[in-house]
Amino acid sequence: MKAEGIAVVTGARRGIGRAVAIERARRGFDVLATMRDPAAGTGLADEAQNAGGQLRVEALDVTRPETITLPRGLRVLVNNAGSEREHLPVEETPLELWRDLFETNVFGVVDVTRRAVPLLREAGGGVICNIGSSSILAPVPFYAAYRASKAAVSALSMTLRAELAPQHIRVVEIMPGPVDTDMLQHSQETSVRPAGEPYRPLADRMNANKDMVATMIQPVGDAACLIVDAVLDDDGPMRYGCDPMSTGMIDAWRRVSDEEMMRGMLEQLMPEGAVRPR
């Protein structure tokens, strides 16, 4: 894969999407940075130009089909647009929250992707890069709705990989951990506060573990470089991390069984005095 042709990045207003759009432009792609409100992308084109690249900002809301327009000549699609909501135990999470997350994180990805496939095929092939989450590899309490939406994207990526390989379209799944973005900052600053008392000890343990996460945060620019490297690596695997924690989790997931990995993580999460999982 050469760094040339058109690359579309969804959710490029901030965070990983913005950094990936700039890094792709710097590498030589003609980047289309999309977001719900193009006014939020003020300065993005200038930033890319200062890095030596070309970038345009356009409106695209993955939850509004009438706004989804992709260009001919598309070589790379980065499905980055996503959302996160309040984290609660499953029994206390309203269905509206589940539906809201899946509307953006799953159905939005599907809608953009199905429109991109014929354009990538017409251009002779390319790459679909889905931004998932390394959290799907761990039994993270209170994150069920978010993790389920990202697990759906992971399953989608696997099927796309099989369907599109004969058409010279490669699928890459990026599974970030702690990357220095506004979303991570909000997550770090917001305590897990389940309403039900039975969950209190586990919530306390989750909040205490945030200090450990803070030691492994990757600068967003460094994460973007690793993501673009993954897209350009024709011989690489489907799944990549883009920070020390996610890379380590993926390496562990490849080495050990699901049960062994889950048992170790559950033991770390259990409050003092709790019955250990068997």
Secondary structure by P-SEA (a helix, b strand, c coil): cccccbbbbccccccaaaaaaaaaaaacccccccccccccccaaaaaaaaacbbbbbbbbbccccccccccccccbbbccccccccccccccccaaaaaaaaacccaaaaaaaaaaaaaaaaacbbbbbbbcccccccccccaaaaaaaaaaaaaaaaaaaaacccccbbbbbbbbcccccaaaaaaaacccccccccaaaaaaaaaaaaaaaaaccccaaaaaaaaaaaaaccccccbbbccaaaaaaaaaaacccaaaaaaaaaaaaccccccccc
